Structure formats: C-alpha cells, structure tokens
C-alpha cells in the first residue's frame, strides 16, 4: 500500500472513531429516563412517522437518476453536502427524516433528502417497479454527481443497505443508524415477531395503495431488492450506530459484522428501531458530521 493510501485509511479510521465517541458522549449525556422501555417498535410508530412538511428552504423536484425518476428535497448551504437516505417506504414528509433534514439545513449544510423507491410518490413515478439494491445504488451515485462536492451520507434502516450498494467512492463519509444493513436478517426477524411484522406489512400496503398500485406480497420484497447486490461494506469511513433493544434487527447482526479500518460499530443501550429521534432528540443524528473544535 502506498504512503498516500495508508494516510487516507488512517484518516478514515480516525474519523470513524472520533464520530463514534462523540455520538456515545451525546447519548450518555441524556438523562436515564430513556433507558430500555421494552416498547420497541411501538414507541417508534407512535412518534417518529407523523407527517411533517419541509420548510420553504427546501425545493422538491423530480430528478433523473440514472434513467429513473426520483423525488428529492434539496436545500442550499455552504457546508459539505449531506445526503439523507431514509429507510424503506419513507417519503419526503416522514416526520423523523424531515426534522433531521431541517436541522442539517439550519446548521448550514447543503442537504439532499432522497425519497425511497418504495415510497408512494416515487412508486407512482416509476410505475411500481421494485429495483435491486444495486440499481438503487447506481441511482444514488447519479444523484451525488449533481452536487457541488462529494457528499456525506446519513442512512437510516433500509436506506443504509441502499447506500452501501452504491459504487465505491460515491460518498465522502457514511453513518448508518439503527441499521437494517442486512435486509435478509430483517425479513427473517420479522417472520418471528408479530408486532413488527404487522406494522411493516401495513406500511407496505399504504405505500403501494397510495401510489394507486396493487401491493405485491411483502415477503417477496427482500429478494427483489437483494437481486444482484451482495451489499458489502465500503472502504469509505463508516460509522454504524445500532440499538441493543432494536426489535426489528437484532443487535447481534450488526455487532457481528466483519469490519475494516475506518469502520466502527457503536451499539447503544437503547433506541429501539430508529428510536433515537424519539428518545434522545434528532440532533444526535447529525453529531458525526458536525465540525469539531480546533
């Protein structure tokens, strides 16, 4: 390995370690009322997904992404661009993701909030096609090329798998949260847990019916997404934050990942599935990407 490559890898590793420590400190600073409540996905369902319209700082456009129409919300800013990739079925007005995008814009970041391919708006545009993760990754790379600089990416749940399917070098840095990195593990776990399975089945139906389309069986979706996309971990700086009490993806799936330099896993004691925004405030999502004091 060349000296330059060694320096780049060391820098990536240092970023991931610092980012993980900062997130851990932010979580630890919160009061203990948010310790595990054993309510899991119920707590997330009730609070995270209420509709929230984006402010006038954002423009919503239909963008050609490698030949596929994608709905995106964009805010201009002076900081490095931040692409936010929500989980499966998430639209531009999903409460948790809209709040994160708003906070990033308020802090001066250029923001691109990308609607999921299985959200009603984009399903309608694409005629109900369920693409592979490999295809979604190529679309994300095309969107990234429209930005003035190589973006950071904040990916949540199934959006993490899509981000990792993008070609190497698409993103400068990646953080994934409560990370359904492995869609196959998610599907396996849903088969054993009634409440999460019921919730995701209902979300699945709403997305397709909202686009005026018949909903294919939810059990078929993971295989369609997985087709042709092994979804390995990229060489980029990567921080994975997961909750010990996630009822959808067992923490063991994420903690057991084989990591390289510059890749760090932080397993927090609580947070449910995407519950960090509920339990400790959505500002903690942006902690890895905020400027550090000199």
DOTORTI-306771 format. One record per residue (C-alpha): x, y, z. Coordinates in pm, whole numbers. Layout:
! residues N
X,Y,Z
...
This chain:
! residues 294
0,0,0
133,347,-91
208,609,172
-84,819,45
-323,525,68
-205,445,420
-261,808,522
-610,808,374
-702,486,554
-564,616,884
-763,938,842
-1079,743,768
-1032,525,1074
-966,829,1294
-1285,998,1170
-1499,693,1242
-1354,651,1592
-1398,1021,1678
-1751,1020,1540
-1845,711,1743
-1706,867,2061
-1897,1189,2002
-2224,1003,1947
-2162,789,2256
-2096,1101,2463
-2414,1268,2339
-2619,961,2425
-2455,926,2768
-2526,1292,2849
-2902,1235,2831
-3099,1158,3145
-3165,796,3230
-3538,816,3159
-3473,690,2807
-3316,362,2919
-3471,49,2765
-3850,55,2794
-3926,-275,2621
-4176,-95,2399
-3960,-134,2093
-4124,-57,1763
-4446,73,1925
-4258,371,2060
-4120,445,1713
-4453,400,1537
-4630,646,1762
-4385,931,1736
-4135,914,1450
-4354,885,1143
-4608,1161,1186
-4617,1374,873
-4412,1693,878
-4388,1920,575
-4048,2060,488
-3997,2435,515
-3965,2682,228
-3587,2637,249
-3636,2312,55
-3732,2267,-306
-3890,1937,-409
-3804,1812,-756
-3831,1503,-970
-3475,1427,-1079
-3345,1188,-1342
-3125,942,-1156
-2954,706,-1399
-3272,696,-1608
-3514,658,-1318
-3730,946,-1190
-3661,1010,-820
-3824,1259,-586
-3575,1462,-383
-3592,1762,-150
-3293,1995,-165
-3173,2285,49
-2877,2501,-43
-2599,2562,207
-2232,2644,239
-2122,2324,414
-2033,1989,258
-2346,1832,105
-2531,1579,320
-2746,1315,152
-3012,1171,382
-3138,827,282
-3440,717,488
-3544,358,539
-3773,151,321
-4108,311,225
-4012,651,368
-4136,959,182
-4012,1317,194
-4267,1411,460
-4190,1138,712
-4159,1319,1045
-3824,1192,1172
-3642,1234,842
-3793,1575,769
-3680,1704,1110
-3326,1575,1057
-3314,1744,715
-3440,2071,862
-3178,2066,1137
-2899,1998,889
-3015,2289,671
-3034,2521,973
-2672,2434,1053
-2558,2539,706
-2533,2204,534
-2637,2160,173
-2899,1885,208
-3043,1632,-34
-3325,1426,119
-3385,1133,-115
-3725,967,-119
-3716,591,-103
-3801,397,-419
-4084,224,-230
-4246,545,-103
-4581,624,-264
-4456,928,-458
-4165,753,-627
-4358,429,-675
-4611,629,-876
-4335,785,-1086
-4170,452,-1160
-4490,258,-1219
-4441,34,-919
-4104,-113,-1017
-3918,-273,-726
-3550,-235,-821
-3250,-419,-683
-3025,-252,-427
-2758,-247,-696
-2988,-38,-913
-3072,195,-625
-2701,235,-556
-2638,347,-915
-2923,598,-884
-2776,739,-564
-2438,775,-735
-2606,969,-1017
-2774,1199,-765
-2445,1251,-581
-2283,1369,-905
-2534,1655,-924
-2394,1806,-602
-2108,2060,-588
-1891,1831,-374
-1873,1466,-279
-2142,1428,-11
-2152,1271,329
-2438,1027,365
-2663,969,665
-2858,649,606
-3129,502,824
-3263,148,836
-3308,3,484
-3157,321,339
-2826,202,479
-2833,-107,260
-2907,110,-42
-2620,346,42
-2375,59,77
-2479,-73,-265
-2356,247,-434
-2025,229,-624
-1711,283,-413
-1615,647,-379
-1971,781,-416
-1971,931,-67
-1703,1100,139
-1829,961,470
-2114,736,577
-2303,699,904
-2584,446,932
-2833,436,1219
-3036,162,1386
-2908,-9,1086
-3106,-262,892
-2789,-312,690
-2888,-670,625
-3235,-677,472
-3231,-1053,479
-3181,-1057,855
-3464,-807,887
-3700,-1030,692
-3601,-1332,897
-3658,-1148,1223
-3994,-1009,1108
-4111,-1363,1044
-4069,-1439,1415
-4212,-1119,1569
-4580,-1046,1524
-4596,-674,1606
-4309,-553,1381
-4431,-782,1103
-4782,-639,1126
-4652,-281,1130
-4429,-322,825
-4700,-508,637
-4934,-212,691
-4670,42,583
-4604,-170,274
-4973,-169,179
-5011,206,237
-4715,289,14
-4839,87,-284
-5204,179,-241
-5104,546,-205
-4945,519,-548
-5259,356,-691
-5086,21,-727
-5155,-331,-608
-4917,-426,-329
-4705,-734,-401
-4663,-972,-105
-4423,-813,143
-4235,-1141,173
-4120,-1101,-190
-3963,-757,-142
-3632,-853,27
-3546,-1096,-253
-3628,-838,-522
-3410,-578,-351
-3128,-824,-291
-3110,-941,-652
-2762,-880,-788
-2645,-678,-488
-2433,-854,-226
-2413,-520,-42
-2071,-545,117
-1928,-277,342
-1748,2,152
-1392,116,214
-1513,467,297
-1517,597,656
-1818,420,805
-1992,457,1141
-2274,217,1228
-2493,301,1529
-2740,41,1647
-2964,-8,1950
-2934,-306,2179
-3314,-313,2211
-3394,-292,1838
-3696,-523,1791
-3660,-544,1412
-3290,-615,1353
-3111,-799,1637
-2806,-613,1764
-2603,-931,1709
-2643,-888,1331
-2468,-551,1338
-2220,-626,1616
-2107,-935,1426
-2013,-751,1107
-1658,-800,983
-1506,-453,985
-1205,-300,816
-1000,7,909
-1214,320,921
-1529,121,1002
-1673,143,1351
-1980,-4,1523
-2142,162,1825
-2415,-41,1996
-2612,194,2222
-2809,51,2517
-3143,184,2392
-3309,344,2096
-3545,81,1954
-3571,86,1572
-3497,444,1458
-3599,545,1810
-3301,771,1874
-3501,1065,1744
-3779,983,1987
-3567,906,2288
-3273,1143,2276
-3354,1407,2014
-3294,1408,1641
-2990,1635,1678
-2788,1329,1777
-2815,1206,1416
-2606,1499,1295
-2334,1465,1560
-2091,1262,1343
-2089,1531,1074
-2067,1845,1283
-1743,2040,1282
-1512,1958,1569
-1347,2232,1776
-987,2304,1690
